[in-house]
Amino acid sequence: MDDKFLYRNRPPVRPGFGENLYAHLAGMAPKNKTLTKQPLTFALKLMHASIVVFLLIVTFSEPVRAEVWNLIQRIAGFEIIDSAPDFNSPNAEIYSFTPQPLPSAITGLPFTFSMPAYVPENFVFSNDVAIAHSKLWVSMNWIGAGGKINLLVQQDWEITIPAGVDSTKEIKINGQPAILIQGRWDENRKWDNTTKNLQLYWRKDGIIYSLSSGAVSEDELIKMAESIE
């Protein structure tokens, strides 16, 4: 007995077998569709639930909201984050400095900077200049009857400024992009843009300059900044 014998003696296919087989297979198709549809429906429900949880977290969590919406915001080349700094955090940076007169403060400084040629009326320079022990920044003040004006000069590196993003605007200082911020963080770590506190940041010759005051107008602070050439 060989394959030819089996082939010649195989029983004939009954009439309609092909049509019945096709109909049977076609009738099973809807069941298969249902089986493949269930995992897809579950995946959609899971995705919908994840979106709802994400929106709840973003809506009610200030740190997460700040990270999601505002951490990436760049204005005039500076990163702005709408989240109050936590000075009690173990990760908070502590800067040590020693107040001293300006001539000795800038001795051995690894960078040079310019001083303002214009200072608002009735403000007097204070010789208690603060310089970081790392010599990465210098801070100085002009004292007036209504408060002070602070100038902070630091080597140019990527810094993140904690501020209310809605209280910022981009301006120009001697043709260079600058960011002007109005407001401050209150004792509850909420941004208060009703105060007169102003901060002005810009870059010049590889140096970051920052003027801040709650005692002068926006025009006066910009005029002082533009006198630094």
N, CA, C and O of each residue as an XYZ file, in Angstrom:
916
protein
N       0.868     -1.198      0.000
C       0.000      0.000      0.000
C       0.890      1.229      0.000
O       1.808      1.364      0.809
N       0.591      2.113     -0.927
C       1.360      3.348     -0.983
C       0.414      4.533     -1.086
O      -0.806      4.381     -1.035
N       1.027      5.769     -1.239
C       0.227      6.999     -1.293
C      -0.722      6.998     -2.484
O      -1.828      7.530     -2.392
N      -0.300      6.403     -3.610
C      -1.179      6.389     -4.785
C      -2.422      5.571     -4.506
O      -3.522      5.932     -4.924
N      -2.239      4.445     -3.784
C      -3.391      3.596     -3.462
C      -4.392      4.358     -2.598
O      -5.600      4.291     -2.825
N      -3.871      5.090     -1.594
C      -4.764      5.866     -0.714
C      -5.477      6.959     -1.498
O      -6.666      7.201     -1.292
N      -4.761      7.613     -2.387
C      -5.356      8.698     -3.166
C      -6.471      8.189     -4.053
O      -7.526      8.814     -4.158
N      -6.219      6.961     -4.744
C      -7.212      6.436     -5.665
C      -8.443      5.925     -4.932
O      -9.546      5.946     -5.478
N      -8.257      5.456     -3.671
C      -9.359      4.833     -2.953
C      -9.969      5.728     -1.862
O     -10.733      5.247     -1.025
N      -9.637      7.019     -1.870
C     -10.207      7.911     -0.856
C     -11.702      8.097     -1.137
O     -12.091      8.140     -2.304
N     -12.542      8.209     -0.123
C     -13.989      8.411     -0.354
C     -14.260      9.772     -0.975
O     -13.554     10.735     -0.678
N     -15.252      9.866     -1.816
C     -15.565     11.159     -2.452
C     -16.083     12.156     -1.422
O     -16.719     11.789     -0.433
N     -15.792     13.429     -1.686
C     -16.274     14.511     -0.806
C     -17.757     14.695     -1.034
O     -18.216     14.819     -2.170
N     -18.506     14.713      0.067
C     -19.958     14.814     -0.088
C     -20.326     16.185     -0.639
O     -19.631     17.172     -0.399
N     -21.443     16.232     -1.392
C     -21.863     17.509     -2.004
C     -22.140     18.555     -0.926
O     -22.719     18.246      0.116
N     -21.727     19.780     -1.184
C     -22.005     20.906     -0.279
C     -21.043     21.023      0.883
O     -21.214     21.887      1.743
N     -20.025     20.162      0.924
C     -19.098     20.195      2.046
C     -18.351     21.540      2.118
O     -18.197     22.121      3.192
N     -17.890     22.021      0.947
C     -17.145     23.276      0.922
C     -17.996     24.449      1.385
O     -17.542     25.312      2.136
N     -19.286     24.460      0.903
C     -20.155     25.574      1.284
C     -20.453     25.540      2.779
O     -20.463     26.578      3.441
N     -20.698     24.320      3.317
C     -20.982     24.206      4.754
C     -19.776     24.614      5.608
O     -19.938     25.244      6.653
N     -18.573     24.254      5.163
C     -17.366     24.616      5.904
C     -17.187     26.134      5.931
O     -16.856     26.704      6.970
N     -17.403     26.774      4.807
C     -17.268     28.230      4.726
C     -18.275     28.927      5.647
O     -17.942     29.882      6.349
N     -19.542     28.414      5.622
C     -20.588     29.014      6.459
C     -20.247     28.850      7.937
O     -20.481     29.753      8.740
N     -19.687     27.679      8.292
C     -19.329     27.443      9.689
C     -18.229     28.396     10.163
O     -18.294     28.966     11.252
N     -17.215     28.545      9.300
C     -16.131     29.465      9.655
C     -16.611     30.909      9.724
O     -16.193     31.667     10.599
N     -17.488     31.285      8.800
C     -18.029     32.656      8.799
C     -18.867     32.900     10.044
O     -18.872     34.010     10.578
N     -19.590     31.858     10.524
C     -20.410     32.005     11.727
C     -19.582     32.164     12.982
O     -20.068     32.722     13.966
N     -18.347     31.691     12.979
C     -17.483     31.851     14.146
C     -16.838     33.214     14.212
O     -16.333     33.584     15.272
N     -16.827     33.969     13.155
C     -16.127     35.253     13.094
C     -16.609     36.259     14.120
O     -15.768     36.879     14.771
N     -17.929     36.469     14.314
C     -18.382     37.449     15.311
C     -17.887     37.129     16.708
O     -17.573     38.041     17.474
N     -17.809     35.803     17.068
C     -17.318     35.457     18.389
C     -15.872     35.886     18.546
O     -15.493     36.394     19.601
N     -15.050     35.690     17.508
C     -13.657     36.121     17.568
C     -13.549     37.623     17.710
O     -12.689     38.119     18.439
N     -14.411     38.352     17.023
C     -14.387     39.807     17.124
C     -14.702     40.251     18.533
O     -14.104     41.196     19.047
N     -15.651     39.562     19.160
C     -16.012     39.920     20.529
C     -14.836     39.688     21.465
O     -14.574     40.497     22.355
N     -14.111     38.556     21.258
C     -12.988     38.245     22.122
C     -11.871     39.263     21.984
O     -11.218     39.588     22.976
N     -11.633     39.775     20.784
C     -10.574     40.754     20.593
C     -10.997     42.141     21.020
O     -10.156     43.006     21.263
N     -12.307     42.358     21.113
C     -12.798     43.679     21.471
C     -12.703     43.932     22.969
O     -12.553     45.076     23.400
N     -12.791     42.847     23.782
C     -12.800     43.021     25.224
C     -11.500     43.622     25.754
O     -11.560     44.571     26.537
N     -10.321     43.111     25.362
C      -9.090     43.750     25.848
C      -8.987     45.203     25.430
O      -8.482     46.021     26.198
N      -9.452     45.554     24.231
C      -9.411     46.929     23.776
C     -10.281     47.818     24.644
O      -9.882     48.926     25.003
N     -11.495     47.323     24.991
C     -12.389     48.093     25.855
C     -11.762     48.305     27.223
O     -11.856     49.401     27.776
N     -11.128     47.287     27.781
C     -10.474     47.409     29.086
C      -9.336     48.416     29.038
O      -9.145     49.197     29.971
N      -8.574     48.392     27.933
C      -7.458     49.328     27.797
C      -7.952     50.774     27.745
O      -7.344     51.671     28.329
N      -9.067     50.984     27.036
C      -9.624     52.339     26.964
C     -10.100     52.816     28.323
O      -9.893     53.972     28.690
N     -10.750     51.907     29.082
C     -11.212     52.283     30.427
C     -10.024     52.608     31.330
O     -10.078     53.563     32.105
N      -8.956     51.821     31.236
C      -7.772     52.064     32.050
C      -7.128     53.398     31.702
O      -6.695     54.136     32.587
N      -7.066     53.706     30.411
C      -6.487     54.971     29.984
C      -7.319     56.149     30.479
O      -6.784     57.168     30.915
N      -8.657     55.985     30.402
C      -9.556     57.046     30.875
C      -9.375     57.280     32.373
O      -9.345     58.428     32.818
N      -9.256     56.215     33.150
C      -9.063     56.341     34.592
C      -7.733     57.017     34.905
O      -7.647     57.825     35.829
N      -6.700     56.689     34.139
C      -5.387     57.297     34.364
C      -5.427     58.791     34.112
O      -4.823     59.567     34.852
N      -6.142     59.197     33.063
C      -6.262     60.626     32.757
C      -6.983     61.356     33.873
O      -6.585     62.457     34.252
N      -8.055     60.748     34.411
C      -8.811     61.378     35.501
C      -7.926     61.558     36.725
O      -7.937     62.622     37.344
N      -7.148     60.515     37.089
C      -6.252     60.600     38.244
C      -5.195     61.677     38.028
O      -4.885     62.442     38.941
N      -4.646     61.736     36.825
C      -3.648     62.747     36.501
C      -4.207     64.153     36.666
O      -3.555     65.021     37.247
N      -5.416     64.378     36.156
C      -6.022     65.699     36.259
C      -6.308     66.077     37.708
O      -6.154     67.238     38.085
N      -6.723     65.110     38.523
C      -6.971     65.387     39.938
C      -5.684     65.771     40.651
O      -5.669     66.701     41.458
N      -4.610     65.060     40.356
C      -3.328     65.367     40.996
C      -2.849     66.753     40.590
O      -2.410     67.534     41.434
N      -2.933     67.061     39.294
C      -2.483     68.356     38.811
C      -3.331     69.485     39.380
O      -2.814     70.562     39.679
N      -4.636     69.245     39.531
C      -5.539     70.284     40.008
C      -5.314     70.605     41.476
O      -5.319     71.775     41.857
N      -5.117     69.585     42.308
C      -5.097     69.794     43.752
C      -3.705     69.766     44.375
O      -3.574     70.070     45.561
N      -2.680     69.421     43.636
C      -1.337     69.383     44.188
C      -0.515     70.517     43.611
O      -0.209     70.519     42.419
N      -0.152     71.485     44.449
C       0.610     72.640     43.957
C       1.976     72.258     43.415
O       2.332     72.714     42.328
N       2.779     71.425     44.130
C       4.088     71.067     43.573
C       4.000     70.353     42.242
O       4.778     70.628     41.328
N       3.028     69.413     42.129
C       2.890     68.691     40.857
C       2.434     69.636     39.763
O       2.941     69.587     38.642
N       1.460     70.514     40.091
C       0.984     71.475     39.104
C       2.132     72.361     38.623
O       2.250     72.641     37.430
N       2.961     72.790     39.540
C       4.088     73.636     39.163
C       5.057     72.887     38.271
O       5.566     73.431     37.292
N       5.311     71.611     38.623
C       6.256     70.827     37.836
C       5.726     70.572     36.444
O       6.472     70.649     35.467
N       4.435     70.266     36.344
C       3.862     69.917     35.039
C       3.752     71.138     34.141
O       4.154     71.106     32.978
N       3.198     72.224     34.695
C       2.878     73.362     33.835
C       4.001     74.387     33.715
O       4.167     74.988     32.653
N       4.785     74.602     34.793
C       5.634     75.782     34.827
C       7.130     75.511     34.867
O       7.915     76.425     34.611
N       7.544     74.319     35.171
C       8.957     74.066     35.291
C       9.701     74.311     33.992
O      10.850     74.753     34.005
N       9.068     74.035     32.899
C       9.729     74.154     31.598
C       9.661     75.574     31.036
O      10.324     75.875     30.044
N       8.887     76.427     31.644
C       8.720     77.760     31.078
C      10.034     78.533     31.125
O      10.682     78.624     32.167
N      10.406     79.078     29.995
C      11.604     79.907     29.894
C      11.202     81.281     29.406
O      10.512     81.420     28.396
N      11.638     82.288     30.127
C      11.345     83.672     29.779
C      12.658     84.425     29.752
O      13.379     84.454     30.749
N      12.976     85.033     28.623
C      14.218     85.800     28.457
C      15.450     84.955     28.783
O      16.459     85.474     29.262
N      15.360     83.654     28.518
C      16.499     82.783     28.750
C      16.620     82.260     30.164
O      17.603     81.594     30.491
N      15.632     82.551     31.023
C      15.658     82.086     32.411
C      14.515     81.108     32.649
O      13.417     81.281     32.120
N      14.785     80.069     33.456
C      13.736     79.128     33.832
C      12.956     79.695     35.017
O      13.542     80.147     36.001
N      11.627     79.666     34.908
C      10.751     80.173     35.964
C       9.905     79.014     36.478
O       9.291     78.291     35.694
N       9.876     78.837     37.812
C       9.046     77.801     38.412
C       8.076     78.451     39.386
O       8.470     79.223     40.260
N       6.806     78.125     39.219
C       5.752     78.700     40.058
C       5.592     77.856     41.323
O       4.548     77.242     41.547
N       6.634     77.836     42.138
C       6.624     77.067     43.380
C       7.572     77.733     44.360
O       8.718     78.030     44.023
N       7.091     77.968     45.579
C       7.894     78.673     46.569
C       9.089     77.831     46.996
O       8.959     76.617     47.149
N      10.250     78.451     47.192
C      11.407     77.691     47.684
C      11.172     77.230     49.112
O      10.593     77.955     49.920
N      11.621     76.032     49.416
C      11.480     75.477     50.757
C      12.852     75.488     51.424
O      13.679     74.606     51.191
N      13.079     76.505     52.261
C      14.389     76.644     52.890
C      14.591     75.636     54.026
O      15.705     75.477     54.524
N      13.509     74.956     54.435
C      13.621     73.936     55.471
C      13.920     72.561     54.901
O      14.148     71.604     55.641
N      13.917     72.473     53.586
C      14.184     71.184     52.952
C      15.641     70.782     53.162
O      16.526     71.637     53.131
N      15.905     69.477     53.377
C      17.304     69.028     53.523
C      18.122     69.248     52.258
O      19.352     69.224     52.294
N      17.422     69.467     51.120
C      18.133     69.710     49.858
C      18.364     71.196     49.592
O      18.941     71.562     48.568
N      17.911     72.061     50.522
C      18.076     73.500     50.324
C      19.565     73.855     50.380
O      20.309     73.365     51.229
N      19.975     74.726     49.443
C      21.369     75.132     49.384
C      21.620     76.247     50.384
O      20.843     77.198     50.460
N      22.707     76.139     51.158
C      23.094     77.148     52.130
C      24.309     77.892     51.581
O      25.334     77.284     51.273
N      24.184     79.217     51.462
C      25.271     80.026     50.947
C      25.941     80.762     52.106
O      25.276     81.451     52.879
N      27.230     80.614     52.218
C      27.972     81.310     53.262
C      28.700     82.504     52.651
O      29.213     82.419     51.535
N      28.745     83.614     53.384
C      29.390     84.817     52.889
C      29.865     85.661     54.064
O      29.468     85.457     55.211
N      30.735     86.620     53.733
C      31.254     87.541     54.739
C      31.109     88.965     54.210
O      31.692     89.288     53.174
N      30.343     89.834     54.896
C      30.227     91.234     54.457
C      31.579     91.952     54.585
O      32.296     91.780     55.571
N      31.905     92.747     53.584
C      33.168     93.480     53.577
C      33.077     94.634     52.593
O      32.169     94.656     51.762
N      33.993     95.593     52.663
C      33.975     96.712     51.708
C      34.174     96.212     50.282
O      34.779     95.162     50.062
N      33.658     96.978     49.307
C      33.706     96.562     47.911
C      35.122     96.296     47.403
O      35.332     95.271     46.755
N      36.113     97.169     47.663
C      37.460     96.900     47.117
C      38.022     95.545     47.530
O      38.610     94.839     46.710
N      37.841     95.178     48.808
C      38.373     93.878     49.237
C      37.483     92.735     48.771
O      37.954     91.612     48.590
N      36.191     93.018     48.576
C      35.265     91.969     48.152
C      35.578     91.473     46.746
O      35.410     90.289     46.454
N      36.029     92.366     45.880
C      36.256     91.982     44.488
C      37.692     91.540     44.241
O      38.041     91.169     43.121
N      38.531     91.577     45.278
C      39.910     91.130     45.120
C      39.937     89.618     44.891
O      39.384     88.856     45.685
N      40.560     89.200     43.839
C      40.667     87.776     43.535
C      39.400     87.185     42.947
O      39.286     85.966     42.823
N      38.447     88.031     42.582
C      37.206     87.538     41.983
C      37.504     86.951     40.603
O      38.229     87.573     39.826
N      36.963     85.764     40.272
C      37.283     85.135     38.987
C      36.540     85.744     37.797
O      36.666     85.239     36.681
N      35.782     86.798     38.001
C      35.080     87.461     36.899
C      35.010     88.951     37.209
O      35.182     89.373     38.352
N      34.757     89.734     36.170
C      34.626     91.183     36.335
C      33.185     91.582     36.016
O      32.487     90.891     35.273
N      32.753     92.697     36.585
C      31.402     93.171     36.344
C      31.394     94.696     36.388
O      32.354     95.323     36.838
N      30.316     95.270     35.922
C      30.184     96.728     35.867
C      29.222     97.203     36.949
O      28.302     96.486     37.343
N      29.451     98.420     37.420
C      28.592     99.041     38.416
C      27.628    100.011     37.726
O      27.945    100.535     36.658
N      26.462    100.255     38.321
C      25.519    101.204     37.713
C      26.034    102.638     37.791
O      26.575    103.068     38.810
N      25.852    103.367     36.691
C      26.230    104.784     36.677
C      25.111    105.655     37.239
O      25.336    106.803     37.622
N      23.908    105.097     37.283
C      22.761    105.843     37.813
C      22.173    105.112     39.012
O      21.966    103.899     38.985
N      21.907    105.890     40.077
C      21.241    105.360     41.267
C      20.113    106.319     41.619
O      20.340    107.528     41.641
N      18.916    105.834     41.892
C      17.808    106.719     42.250
C      18.172    107.653     43.406
O      18.989    107.327     44.267
N      17.553    108.791     43.394
C      17.855    109.838     44.364
C      17.631    109.359     45.801
O      16.692    108.618     46.094
N      18.530    109.812     46.689
C      18.464    109.548     48.140
C      18.802    108.111     48.510
O      18.501    107.678     49.622
N      19.418    107.369     47.608
C      19.907    106.037     47.944
C      21.431    106.078     48.034
O      22.106    106.583     47.137
N      21.962    105.534     49.142
C      23.398    105.589     49.412
C      23.972    104.172     49.418
O      23.381    103.247     49.975
N      25.142    104.024     48.782
C      25.781    102.712     48.697
C      26.238    102.257     50.076
O      26.831    103.027     50.832
N      25.951    100.975     50.400
C      26.398    100.382     51.661
C      27.674     99.591     51.427
O      27.765     98.803     50.486
N      28.650     99.806     52.283
C      29.936     99.141     52.105
C      29.948     97.720     52.646
O      30.986     97.059     52.610
N      28.829     97.242     53.141
C      28.742     95.852     53.580
C      28.398     94.979     52.381
O      27.252     94.566     52.201
N      29.404     94.708     51.574
C      29.222     93.902     50.370
C      29.382     92.430     50.735
O      30.338     92.046     51.408
N      28.440     91.617     50.284
C      28.501     90.177     50.565
C      29.085     89.455     49.355
O      28.645     89.653     48.222
N      30.070     88.628     49.613
C      30.652     87.823     48.545
C      30.665     86.376     49.005
O      31.035     86.082     50.142
N      30.263     85.479     48.128
C      30.242     84.060     48.484
C      31.659     83.558     48.726
O      32.600     83.988     48.060
N      31.806     82.646     49.683
C      33.116     82.047     49.912
C      33.614     81.319     48.667
O      34.818     81.172     48.459
N      32.667     80.866     47.844
C      33.042     80.220     46.585
C      33.448     81.231     45.520
O      33.976     80.869     44.469
N      33.189     82.524     45.813
C      33.457     83.627     44.878
C      32.640     83.519     43.581
O      33.052     84.020     42.535
N      31.487     82.863     43.664
C      30.633     82.738     42.482
C      29.669     83.916     42.343
O      29.120     84.134     41.263
N      29.455     84.667     43.402
C      28.535     85.801     43.325
C      28.913     86.898     44.313
O      29.592     86.664     45.313
N      28.447     88.111     43.993
C      28.658     89.291     44.839
C      27.316     89.988     44.985
O      26.588     90.139     44.004
N      26.978     90.417     46.201
C      25.713     91.102     46.467
C      25.986     92.400     47.202
O      26.786     92.435     48.136
N      25.318     93.471     46.778
C      25.514     94.792     47.392
C      24.194     95.546     47.436
O      23.260     95.228     46.700
N      24.125     96.558     48.315
C      22.883     97.294     48.532
C      23.103     98.795     48.489
O      24.178     99.303     48.808
N      22.047     99.487     48.083
C      21.929    100.935     48.229
C      20.752    101.167     49.183
O      19.654    100.658     48.960
N      20.991    101.930     50.230
C      20.004    102.117     51.281
C      19.339    103.491     51.139
O      20.008    104.508     50.953
N      18.007    103.490     51.233
C      17.244    104.736     51.198
C      16.226    104.758     52.311
O      16.077    103.785     53.050
N      15.521    105.877     52.430
C      14.544    106.030     53.511
C      13.414    105.010     53.391
O      12.890    104.552     54.406
N      13.035    104.652     52.175
C      11.907    103.740     51.980
C      12.285    102.291     51.831
O      11.414    101.445     51.625
N      13.583    101.977     51.930
C      14.006    100.606     51.758
C      15.376    100.524     51.108
O      16.216    101.398     51.318
N      15.605     99.494     50.330
C      16.917     99.302     49.719
C      16.781     98.794     48.286
O      15.726     98.316     47.870
N      17.877     98.912     47.552
C      18.002     98.327     46.215
C      19.166     97.352     46.280
O      20.258     97.711     46.719
N      18.936     96.131     45.847
C      19.973     95.112     45.879
C      20.449     94.783     44.476
O      19.644     94.618     43.559
N      21.757     94.690     44.316
C      22.359     94.232     43.067
C      23.105     92.939     43.347
O      24.012     92.899     44.178
N      22.714     91.883     42.645
C      23.381     90.585     42.748
C      24.024     90.279     41.409
O      23.365     90.306     40.370
N      25.314     89.988     41.441
C      26.069     89.680     40.229
C      26.654     88.284     40.391
O      27.282     87.977     41.404
N      26.443     87.441     39.382
C      26.942     86.070     39.484
C      27.394     85.558     38.133
O      26.939     86.021     37.087
N      28.299     84.594     38.175
C      28.749     83.986     36.937
C      27.576     83.314     36.239
O      26.672     82.783     36.883
N      27.606     83.346     34.921
C      26.484     82.857     34.123
C      26.412     81.341     34.165
O      27.298     80.655     33.655
N      25.360     80.824     34.772
C      25.040     79.402     34.697
C      23.530     79.263     34.732
O      22.814     80.236     34.971
N      23.049     78.058     34.496
C      21.607     77.835     34.444
C      21.005     77.976     35.839
O      21.326     77.198     36.738
N      20.142     78.960     36.019
C      19.486     79.143     37.308
C      17.974     79.019     37.118
O      17.449     79.272     36.034
N      17.294     78.630     38.178
C      15.839     78.541     38.180
C      15.307     79.559     39.170
O      15.709     79.572     40.334
N      14.401     80.416     38.709
C      13.880     81.494     39.543
C      12.494     81.106     40.035
O      11.594     80.916     39.218
N      12.291     80.983     41.343
C      10.949     80.699     41.859
C      10.108     81.978     41.880
O      10.420     82.913     42.617
N       9.062     82.020     41.089
C       8.235     83.230     40.988
C       6.894     82.886     40.376
O       6.750     81.869     39.698
N       5.914     83.741     40.620
C       4.623     83.579     39.981
C       4.733     83.889     38.498
O       5.025     85.022     38.113
N       4.502     82.896     37.678
C       4.719     83.059     36.236
C       3.825     84.163     35.659
O       4.229     84.878     34.742
N       2.621     84.296     36.194
C       1.703     85.321     35.687
C       2.148     86.736     36.036
O       1.584     87.707     35.532
N       3.170     86.857     36.907
C       3.658     88.170     37.321
C       4.968     88.533     36.637
O       5.665     89.450     37.071
N       5.302     87.825     35.577
C       6.564     88.064     34.881
C       6.303     88.637     33.486
O       5.262     88.398     32.873
N       7.266     89.385     33.022
C       7.190     89.859     31.638
C       8.596     90.043     31.097
O       9.528     90.359     31.836
N       8.732     89.841     29.804
C      10.026     89.989     29.149
C      10.186     91.406     28.635
O       9.294     91.947     27.982
N      11.342     92.009     28.937
C      11.651     93.354     28.459
C      13.059     93.320     27.863
O      13.647     92.248     27.711
N      13.592     94.481     27.531
C      14.948     94.599     27.010
C      15.750     95.545     27.901
O      15.263     96.597     28.316
N      16.993     95.145     28.186
C      17.940     96.012     28.877
C      19.135     96.204     27.949
O      19.927     95.286     27.735
N      19.251     97.403     27.405
C      20.313     97.702     26.433
C      20.334     96.687     25.296
O      21.396     96.256     24.846
N      19.144     96.317     24.842
C      19.010     95.399     23.710
C      19.063     93.928     24.065
O      18.869     93.078     23.196
N      19.324     93.607     25.340
C      19.417     92.212     25.766
C      18.107     91.759     26.422
O      17.469     92.547     27.120
N      17.693     90.488     26.207
C      16.470     89.990     26.853
C      16.595     90.057     28.375
O      17.639     89.729     28.940
N      15.534     90.480     29.017
C      15.510     90.567     30.479
C      14.125     90.168     30.967
O      13.147     90.242     30.223
N      14.053     89.747     32.218
C      12.776     89.372     32.801
C      12.507     90.251     34.017
O      13.353     90.390     34.901
N      11.315     90.842     34.046
C      10.891     91.688     35.158
C       9.780     90.965     35.905
O       8.799     90.525     35.306
N       9.947     90.845     37.229
C       9.000     90.116     38.065
C       8.467     91.050     39.142
O       9.234     91.766     39.786
N       7.152     91.044     39.335
C       6.551     91.824     40.414
C       5.847     90.886     41.381
O       5.019     90.069     40.977
N       6.183     91.009     42.667
C       5.557     90.189     43.690
C       6.586     89.486     44.549
O       7.792     89.643     44.363
N       6.085     88.709     45.490
C       6.968     87.942     46.376
C       6.174     86.793     46.986
O       4.946     86.774     46.912
N       6.878     85.835     47.588
C       6.251     84.730     48.298
C       5.909     85.181     49.712
O       6.762     85.734     50.406
N       4.670     84.950     50.148
C       4.286     85.349     51.497
C       4.621     84.240     52.495
O       5.197     83.216     52.128
N       4.252     84.458     53.772
C       4.604     83.499     54.822
C       3.912     82.148     54.646
O       4.333     81.152     55.233
N       2.845     82.116     53.834
C       2.142     80.863     53.540
C       2.624     80.212     52.253
O       2.004     79.275     51.750
N       3.728     80.712     51.726
C       4.320     80.187     50.492
C       3.377     80.352     49.309
O       3.344     79.518     48.405
N       2.610     81.441     49.326
C       1.744     81.810     48.211
C       2.308     83.059     47.543
O       2.837     83.953     48.205
N       2.183     83.101     46.222
C       2.722     84.251     45.496
C       1.774     85.444     45.620
O       0.582     85.338     45.332
N       2.327     86.583     46.054
C       1.557     87.810     46.225
C       2.056     88.838     45.217
O       3.145     89.391     45.367
N       1.242     89.090     44.179
C       1.657     90.045     43.141
C       1.108     91.444     43.387
O       1.162     92.300     42.504
N       0.578     91.675     44.590
C       0.060     93.009     44.913
C       1.125     93.879     45.576
O       0.908     95.075     45.772
N       2.258     93.304     45.920
C       3.314     94.080     46.561
C       4.102     94.867     45.514
O       3.980     94.625     44.313
N       4.904     95.805     45.989
C       5.720     96.620     45.085
C       7.069     95.973     44.806
O       7.895     96.548     44.096
N       7.300     94.792     45.352
C       8.601     94.161     45.190
C       8.874     93.823     43.724
O       8.068     93.161     43.071
N      10.005     94.278     43.220
C      10.391     94.075     41.822
C      11.715     93.332     41.750
O      12.615     93.556     42.560
N      11.819     92.449     40.772
C      13.069     91.748     40.485
C      13.341     91.842     38.989
O      12.439     91.667     38.169
N      14.582     92.117     38.649
C      14.962     92.279     37.249
C      16.212     91.449     36.991
O      17.229     91.621     37.663
N      16.132     90.545     36.012
C      17.256     89.670     35.667
C      17.626     89.864     34.200
O      16.758     89.970     33.333
N      18.931     89.909     33.939
C      19.398     89.928     32.553
C      20.857     89.478     32.511
O      21.533     89.422     33.538
N      21.327     89.160     31.311
C      22.705     88.723     31.111
C      23.484     89.777     30.335
O      22.968     90.445     29.438
N      24.749     89.892     30.724
C      25.640     90.841     30.043
C      27.071     90.334     30.143
O      27.594     90.139     31.240
N      27.700     90.121     28.992
C      29.105     89.695     28.935
C      29.364     88.442     29.772
O      30.372     88.356     30.474
N      28.458     87.484     29.696
C      28.658     86.233     30.408
C      28.385     86.311     31.900
O      28.769     85.411     32.647
N      27.729     87.374     32.343
C      27.421     87.566     33.759
C      25.912     87.758     33.908
O      25.278     88.397     33.069
N      25.339     87.201     34.985
C      23.928     87.434     35.304
C      23.840     88.580     36.294
O      24.453     88.542     37.361
N      23.074     89.597     35.933
C      22.804     90.730     36.819
C      21.368     90.620     37.325
O      20.460     90.240     36.586
N      21.184     90.959     38.594
C      19.847     90.957     39.179
C      19.693     92.170     40.081
O      20.435     92.337     41.049
N      18.719     93.018     39.753
C      18.368     94.162     40.595
C      17.009     93.869     41.226
O      16.093     93.402     40.550
N      16.885     94.142     42.514
C      15.602     93.934     43.191
C      15.374     95.031     44.214
O      16.308     95.513     44.855
N      14.104     95.416     44.355
C      13.762     96.462     45.318
C      12.255     96.512     45.503
O      11.484     96.168     44.606
N      11.861     96.947     46.680
C      10.455     97.226     46.938
C      10.242     98.698     47.239
O       9.193     99.111     47.732
N      11.281     99.483     46.923
C      11.256    100.894     47.301
C      11.323    101.852     46.119
O      11.254    103.066     46.307
N      11.456    101.325     44.903
C      11.527    102.200     43.725
C      10.543    101.707     42.677
O      10.036    100.588     42.754
N      10.283    102.564     41.695
C       9.338    102.208     40.635
C      10.008    101.327     39.590
O      11.229    101.170     39.563
N       9.168    100.759     38.732
C       9.687     99.940     37.642
C      10.586    100.754     36.723
O      11.635    100.267     36.301
N      10.199    101.972     36.408
C      11.003    102.828     35.519
C      12.366    103.127     36.128
O      13.375    103.124     35.423
N      12.402    103.387     37.445
C      13.669    103.694     38.095
C      14.596    102.476     38.118
O      15.804    102.602     37.915
N      14.024    101.308     38.365
C      14.845    100.102     38.397
C      15.415     99.797     37.010
O      16.574     99.403     36.887
N      14.602     99.979     35.972
C      15.087     99.743     34.600
C      16.145    100.769     34.226
O      17.130    100.428     33.571
N      15.958    102.010     34.629
C      16.945    103.055     34.335
C      18.277    102.737     34.996
O      19.334    102.941     34.399
N      18.231    102.243     36.218
C      19.468    101.864     36.932
C      20.136    100.707     36.213
O      21.358    100.689     36.065
N      19.340     99.734     35.761
C      19.916     98.583     35.057
C      20.571     99.006     33.747
O      21.653     98.525     33.410
N      19.933     99.886     33.023
C      20.468    100.319     31.719
C      21.713    101.172     31.867
O      22.432    101.377     30.889
N      21.990    101.677     33.071
C      23.223    102.462     33.294
C      24.427    101.567     33.538
O      25.554    102.051     33.647
N      24.190    100.254     33.625
C      25.300     99.303     33.776
C      25.796     98.928     32.380
O      25.170     98.130     31.683
N      26.886     99.491     31.996
C      27.401     99.270     30.629
C      28.832     98.762     30.651
O      29.419     98.524     29.595
